[in-house]
Structures are given as C-alpha cells and as structure tokens.
Amino acid sequence: MMRGARPFAAVLVMAVGMTVLAACSSSPSKTGLQPRPGKSLTLYAYKTSVGEAVGTIAGVVVYSNTTESSGHFSCTTSSCTATWHPWLTYGVKVVAASGVQQSLIGTVKRHDGSIQMTYGGHPLYIYAHNLNAVQANAQGAGGVWYVVGTDGNVIK
C-alpha cells in the first residue's frame, strides 16, 4: 500500500459513515421543512375534508394534541415525536400566507430548548405518515390529534 493511503482510507470511511448516519436520521429535516438560515417559515391555508386547515408549503396539514396546553407538552418521548414531529422554527420568523391570520401565529419553548410553532395557541405537529398533500388522514388519532383550522381552533 502506498504511503498516505491509510489516512485517506480512514477519512473516506468516516465520511461514508457520517453520510449514512445523516441519511438515517429521524430529525424533522426529513420533512423538508427546516428553514435555511436567514429565511422564514410560511404557514398556509388549505381546504381539506374536515375544513379549512393550516399547513406547510408542501400542502401537509398540521395537527395539535388536545391534551397539551400553555407549555405543557404530552408529546415529548422519541416514540411520540417519531410519529408527530414538533414543527420547530429554528429561530426564524414565521409568516402567514393568504387565509392565515398572522396574529394567531406564535411560538412556545419546548423542554429541550427548541422553539415550536403555534397557531391560535396550539403547538403544531407534522404527522410523519401523511399519504397525500392536503389530506387529514390522522384526524382524531388516539382521540387527541386534530387538524388546526385557519380560525385558530382545532377541528373535531
């Protein structure tokens, strides 16, 4: 083996390993919703089978857990957040698209220090198993997960 080949091979193995780990990550960035630095997040309005709801740029409607209130979070374990991704702001401004009220957009600090988007005071979550855009396929899950309407209330 040529001199210098071992350090190169070690670096190559580390780079491949880091790439595999990043690809397997279950972080919210898999949803494509993590903003770029200096950018903003936009909350959109969509007509769904259960009513006018708020959602992401990709047409994914968002949910709230009706057992949560004012900084009290029920969805904190990895088994919950793997299915219900807290919609984190990553420190950027959240703006309202047409049909969404800017005055209802807010944030709340989670126990881990991350900042989660709220609408009408409801912490917003992205369901990991959405089948199609603008579909409320997890409506009423567990009797606690409901789509958030453009009026700031959960839709039951």
C-alpha distance (Angstrom), angle and dihedral (degrees) to the residues before:
residue distance angle dihedral
M1 . . .
M2 3.79 . .
R3 3.77 121.5 .
G4 3.81 110.7 -94.5
A5 3.82 93.4 24.1
R6 3.81 93.6 104.3
P7 3.82 95.4 57.3
F8 3.81 89.3 46.8
A9 3.82 91.1 50.2
A10 3.82 91.1 49.0
V11 3.79 91.5 51.4
L12 3.80 90.8 47.3
V13 3.82 92.3 51.1
M14 3.83 91.0 48.9
A15 3.82 92.0 48.7
V16 3.80 92.5 50.2
G17 3.81 90.7 47.0
M18 3.79 92.7 50.9
T19 3.80 90.8 48.3
V20 3.81 91.4 51.7
L21 3.80 91.6 48.5
A22 3.79 91.6 49.6
A23 3.79 91.6 48.9
C24 3.81 91.7 51.0
S25 3.78 94.9 47.8
S26 3.79 116.7 122.7
S27 3.77 92.6 -152.1
P28 3.80 120.7 137.1
S29 3.79 88.7 -105.8
K30 3.81 86.4 81.2
T31 3.78 86.7 74.0
G32 3.80 90.2 60.6
L33 3.78 89.9 -123.6
Q34 3.76 101.4 112.1
P35 3.80 106.3 113.2
R36 3.76 123.1 -130.2
P37 3.81 115.5 -113.7
G38 3.79 111.4 -81.8
K39 3.80 92.8 17.7
S40 3.78 130.0 104.3
L41 3.78 136.7 -126.6
T42 3.79 119.1 -123.7
L43 3.79 126.4 -150.4
Y44 3.82 113.0 -148.9
A45 3.82 135.1 -162.3
Y46 3.80 120.8 -125.0
K47 3.79 135.3 -179.2
T48 3.81 108.5 -126.5
S49 3.80 135.5 172.6
V50 3.82 89.1 -94.2
G51 3.82 97.7 44.5
E52 3.80 142.1 -82.8
A53 3.81 106.6 -23.6
V54 3.78 138.4 176.7
G55 3.78 122.4 -117.4
T56 3.76 151.7 145.1
I57 3.79 132.0 -63.8
A58 3.81 88.1 -97.6
G59 3.82 91.3 59.9
V60 3.79 93.7 -104.5
V61 3.80 109.6 146.8
V62 3.78 116.3 -137.9
Y63 3.77 130.9 -131.7
S64 3.76 139.5 -149.2
N65 3.78 129.6 -150.0
T66 3.81 107.3 -125.8
T67 3.82 91.7 -151.3
E68 3.81 90.4 65.5
S69 3.77 124.0 86.7
S70 3.78 139.5 166.0
G71 3.80 100.3 -15.6
H72 3.83 95.0 -32.0
F73 3.80 106.1 122.0
S74 3.80 125.0 -165.1
C75 3.81 95.1 178.1
T76 3.79 102.7 68.6
T77 3.79 106.3 115.5
S78 3.78 121.7 92.2
S79 3.81 89.5 -117.6
C80 3.83 89.1 60.2
T81 3.80 99.6 38.2
A82 3.82 90.7 48.7
T83 3.81 87.6 66.5
W84 3.79 100.1 27.0
H85 3.82 108.7 41.9
P86 3.81 112.0 -158.5
W87 3.81 105.1 -126.4
L88 3.79 99.2 -121.9
T89 3.79 123.0 -163.9
Y90 3.82 97.7 -151.4
G91 3.79 87.7 -145.7
V92 3.80 98.1 -61.6
K93 3.78 128.3 124.3
V94 3.82 118.0 -94.2
V95 3.80 116.1 -141.4
A96 3.79 133.8 -169.3
A97 3.79 124.1 -119.0
S98 3.80 121.9 -153.1
G99 3.82 111.1 -55.2
V100 3.81 93.8 24.5
Q101 3.80 121.8 100.2
Q102 3.80 113.3 -129.2
S103 3.82 89.8 -156.5
L104 3.84 90.2 63.8
I105 3.81 94.5 53.6
G106 3.77 115.4 98.7
T107 3.78 144.0 138.3
V108 3.77 138.4 -122.4
K109 3.79 129.6 -159.9
R110 3.81 115.0 -119.6
H111 3.81 122.7 -144.2
D112 3.81 90.7 -102.1
G113 3.82 90.4 57.3
S114 3.81 96.0 -105.9
I115 3.80 118.7 131.3
Q116 3.80 117.1 -123.7
M117 3.80 125.3 -160.4
T118 3.81 118.2 -117.5
Y119 3.77 133.0 -167.8
G120 3.77 119.8 -162.2
G121 3.81 86.1 -6.5
H122 3.82 92.6 -58.4
P123 3.83 116.8 125.1
L124 3.81 107.4 -124.3
Y125 3.79 125.1 -129.5
I126 3.78 132.9 -175.3
Y127 3.79 115.1 -138.2
A128 3.81 108.4 -129.1
H129 3.80 95.2 -146.6
N130 3.79 102.6 54.6
L131 3.77 108.1 153.2
N132 3.80 99.5 -164.1
A133 3.77 138.7 3.6
V134 3.82 117.9 -88.5
Q135 3.79 91.6 17.7
A136 3.78 123.9 129.7
N137 3.80 93.6 -155.1
A138 3.82 94.2 150.3
Q139 3.81 95.9 48.1
G140 3.82 109.3 145.2
A141 3.81 94.6 5.7
G142 3.78 110.4 170.5
G143 3.78 88.2 -3.7
V144 3.82 89.5 -82.2
W145 3.83 109.9 68.6
Y146 3.80 115.4 87.0
V147 3.79 137.3 163.5
V148 3.82 114.6 -104.5
G149 3.79 114.4 -123.5
T150 3.79 126.2 -138.1
D151 3.82 87.7 -110.4
G152 3.81 89.2 65.6
N153 3.82 96.2 -106.8
V154 3.78 128.8 110.2
I155 3.79 112.5 -106.5
K156 3.81 112.3 -128.3
